[in-house]
Amino acid sequence: MYIIVEDDPSVADALESLLSGAGLPVRVFASAEDFIHSASLTPDDTMIVDLGLPGMSGGELVRHLEKAGATPKVIAISGKSSRTIARETEGLSDVKILRKPPAADWLEAITA
């Protein structure tokens, strides 16, 4: 399952269309809190999370999941500067970063 946690509807829709168009199962959540209250993870899942979520940030969500022992493959997306991304992902294990806006080559990067 590919889980998208993204507050920007246009980015969430683009990612959902990209993945579902390739025949992949997708669930979309508008916030980290919605995800925590509504979903469960398996080790085979891939979570695509916006680092700049309002409320609990994407980095905080990943840290929360790591503490709970639920660590899926994580792909962080952000339109922020490289310095900000590095600060927000510091200490996180195995996080792939994709820069916004979404691009056609994201499908290969996400499914690799």
C-alpha atoms as a printed R data frame, in Angstrom:
    type eleno elety resid chain resno      x      y       z
1   ATOM     1    CA   MET     A     1  0.000  0.000   0.000
2   ATOM     2    CA   TYR     A     2  1.173  3.520  -0.799
3   ATOM     3    CA   ILE     A     3  0.098  5.996   1.851
4   ATOM     4    CA   ILE     A     4  0.161  9.692   1.011
5   ATOM     5    CA   VAL     A     5  0.105 12.218   3.858
6   ATOM     6    CA   GLU     A     6 -0.150 15.624   2.181
7   ATOM     7    CA   ASP     A     7 -2.206 18.698   3.078
8   ATOM     8    CA   ASP     A     8 -2.084 20.337  -0.377
9   ATOM     9    CA   PRO     A     9 -4.992 18.814  -2.336
10  ATOM    10    CA   SER     A    10 -3.367 19.434  -5.726
11  ATOM    11    CA   VAL     A    11 -0.158 17.618  -4.722
12  ATOM    12    CA   ALA     A    12 -2.113 14.798  -3.052
13  ATOM    13    CA   ASP     A    13 -4.296 14.406  -6.162
14  ATOM    14    CA   ALA     A    14 -1.267 14.393  -8.481
15  ATOM    15    CA   LEU     A    15  0.461 11.702  -6.408
16  ATOM    16    CA   GLU     A    16 -2.703  9.632  -6.105
17  ATOM    17    CA   SER     A    17 -3.293  9.814  -9.872
18  ATOM    18    CA   LEU     A    18  0.328  8.919 -10.604
19  ATOM    19    CA   LEU     A    19  0.313  5.848  -8.362
20  ATOM    20    CA   SER     A    20 -3.220  4.612  -8.978
21  ATOM    21    CA   GLY     A    21 -2.692  5.115 -12.724
22  ATOM    22    CA   ALA     A    22  0.163  2.622 -12.445
23  ATOM    23    CA   GLY     A    23 -2.213  0.158 -10.786
24  ATOM    24    CA   LEU     A    24 -0.839  0.658  -7.280
25  ATOM    25    CA   PRO     A    25 -3.046  0.722  -4.155
26  ATOM    26    CA   VAL     A    26 -3.185  4.191  -2.564
27  ATOM    27    CA   ARG     A    27 -4.686  5.830   0.522
28  ATOM    28    CA   VAL     A    28 -4.551  9.596   1.061
29  ATOM    29    CA   PHE     A    29 -4.608 11.521   4.345
30  ATOM    30    CA   ALA     A    30 -4.678 15.323   4.680
31  ATOM    31    CA   SER     A    31 -2.777 15.418   7.975
32  ATOM    32    CA   ALA     A    32 -0.521 13.379  10.215
33  ATOM    33    CA   GLU     A    33 -3.259 13.343  12.826
34  ATOM    34    CA   ASP     A    34 -5.812 11.926  10.350
35  ATOM    35    CA   PHE     A    35 -3.329  9.220   9.435
36  ATOM    36    CA   ILE     A    36 -2.558  8.290  13.062
37  ATOM    37    CA   HIS     A    37 -6.266  8.026  13.907
38  ATOM    38    CA   SER     A    38 -7.331  6.130  10.792
39  ATOM    39    CA   ALA     A    39 -4.577  3.887   9.500
40  ATOM    40    CA   SER     A    40 -2.251  1.077  10.325
41  ATOM    41    CA   LEU     A    41  1.005  0.183   8.622
42  ATOM    42    CA   THR     A    42  2.694 -2.973   7.496
43  ATOM    43    CA   PRO     A    43  6.427 -3.317   6.799
44  ATOM    44    CA   ASP     A    44  5.579 -3.575   3.087
45  ATOM    45    CA   ASP     A    45  3.899 -0.156   2.968
46  ATOM    46    CA   THR     A    46  5.452  2.986   1.540
47  ATOM    47    CA   MET     A    47  4.541  6.309   3.128
48  ATOM    48    CA   ILE     A    48  4.923  9.497   1.123
49  ATOM    49    CA   VAL     A    49  4.808 12.362   3.607
50  ATOM    50    CA   ASP     A    50  5.003 16.121   3.247
51  ATOM    51    CA   LEU     A    51  7.597 17.529   5.647
52  ATOM    52    CA   GLY     A    52  5.642 20.799   5.933
53  ATOM    53    CA   LEU     A    53  2.354 19.465   7.245
54  ATOM    54    CA   PRO     A    54  0.441 21.813   9.569
55  ATOM    55    CA   GLY     A    55  0.069 20.519  13.118
56  ATOM    56    CA   MET     A    56  2.294 17.467  13.429
57  ATOM    57    CA   SER     A    57  4.959 17.853  10.737
58  ATOM    58    CA   GLY     A    58  6.009 15.062   8.416
59  ATOM    59    CA   GLY     A    59  9.290 14.660  10.293
60  ATOM    60    CA   GLU     A    60  7.434 14.422  13.600
61  ATOM    61    CA   LEU     A    61  5.115 11.794  12.108
62  ATOM    62    CA   VAL     A    62  8.041  9.662  10.969
63  ATOM    63    CA   ARG     A    63  9.675  9.974  14.421
64  ATOM    64    CA   HIS     A    64  6.362  8.989  16.038
65  ATOM    65    CA   LEU     A    65  6.144  5.891  13.838
66  ATOM    66    CA   GLU     A    66  9.776  4.951  14.528
67  ATOM    67    CA   LYS     A    67  9.164  5.166  18.298
68  ATOM    68    CA   ALA     A    68  6.083  2.960  17.891
69  ATOM    69    CA   GLY     A    69  8.159  0.393  15.996
70  ATOM    70    CA   ALA     A    70  6.177  0.867  12.781
71  ATOM    71    CA   THR     A    71  8.677  1.931  10.172
72  ATOM    72    CA   PRO     A    72  7.525  1.658   6.576
73  ATOM    73    CA   LYS     A    73  9.607  2.806   3.642
74  ATOM    74    CA   VAL     A    74  9.445  6.615   3.888
75  ATOM    75    CA   ILE     A    75  9.626  9.157   1.100
76  ATOM    76    CA   ALA     A    76  9.552 12.758   2.271
77  ATOM    77    CA   ILE     A    77  8.389 15.463  -0.098
78  ATOM    78    CA   SER     A    78  9.102 19.139   0.315
79  ATOM    79    CA   GLY     A    79  9.430 22.394  -1.522
80  ATOM    80    CA   LYS     A    80 11.646 23.835   1.218
81  ATOM    81    CA   SER     A    81 15.335 24.641   0.987
82  ATOM    82    CA   SER     A    82 17.950 21.887   1.202
83  ATOM    83    CA   ARG     A    83 19.097 23.252   4.561
84  ATOM    84    CA   THR     A    84 15.571 23.134   5.999
85  ATOM    85    CA   ILE     A    85 15.004 19.626   4.643
86  ATOM    86    CA   ALA     A    86 18.284 18.449   6.193
87  ATOM    87    CA   ARG     A    87 17.287 19.934   9.558
88  ATOM    88    CA   GLU     A    88 13.795 18.404   9.465
89  ATOM    89    CA   THR     A    89 15.046 14.941   8.528
90  ATOM    90    CA   GLU     A    90 18.056 14.886  10.859
91  ATOM    91    CA   GLY     A    91 18.179 11.613  12.764
92  ATOM    92    CA   LEU     A    92 15.593  9.858  10.597
93  ATOM    93    CA   SER     A    93 16.665  6.553   9.115
94  ATOM    94    CA   ASP     A    94 16.437  5.749   5.402
95  ATOM    95    CA   VAL     A    95 14.296  8.666   4.233
96  ATOM    96    CA   LYS     A    96 14.295  9.370   0.518
97  ATOM    97    CA   ILE     A    97 13.649 13.030  -0.388
98  ATOM    98    CA   LEU     A    98 11.697 14.243  -3.407
99  ATOM    99    CA   ARG     A    99 11.471 17.956  -4.163
100 ATOM   100    CA   LYS     A   100  8.137 19.560  -5.018
101 ATOM   101    CA   PRO     A   101  6.452 20.109  -7.385
102 ATOM   102    CA   PRO     A   102  5.589 16.542  -8.396
103 ATOM   103    CA   ALA     A   103  7.207 15.408 -11.639
104 ATOM   104    CA   ALA     A   104  6.724 12.498 -14.035
105 ATOM   105    CA   ASP     A   105  9.918 10.821 -12.807
106 ATOM   106    CA   TRP     A   106  8.481 10.573  -9.295
107 ATOM   107    CA   LEU     A   107  6.784  7.257 -10.126
108 ATOM   108    CA   GLU     A   108 10.128  5.569 -10.722
109 ATOM   109    CA   ALA     A   109 11.651  7.214  -7.645
110 ATOM   110    CA   ILE     A   110  8.734  6.155  -5.431
111 ATOM   111    CA   THR     A   111  8.480  2.570  -6.632
112 ATOM   112    CA   ALA     A   112 12.242  1.868  -6.811
